[in-house]
């Protein structure tokens, strides 16, 4: 189930690509979903630049220390 304020959608993805995303996520202590979101933000940042990305895409709120 999607978090409040998040858009849920189905994604068809090559199994080998998904396995790599899961491997990267585990290495970076993220969920696969968070890894996909991270990679999408990085791709947009590379394409649009930091300033344009911040104007167009809301950034996630920083987590409280000790939360989670």
LINMO-V485210 format. One record per run of one state. SS is the DSSP state (hx for helix, st for strand, lp for the rest). FROM is the first residue (numbers start at 1). TO is the last residue. If there is no record, write none. Layout:
BEGIN
ss->SS from->FROM to->TO
ss->SS from->FROM to->TO
END
This chain:
BEGIN
ss->lp from->1 to->14
ss->hx from->15 to->27
ss->lp from->28 to->31
ss->hx from->32 to->48
ss->lp from->49 to->49
ss->hx from->50 to->56
ss->lp from->57 to->68
END
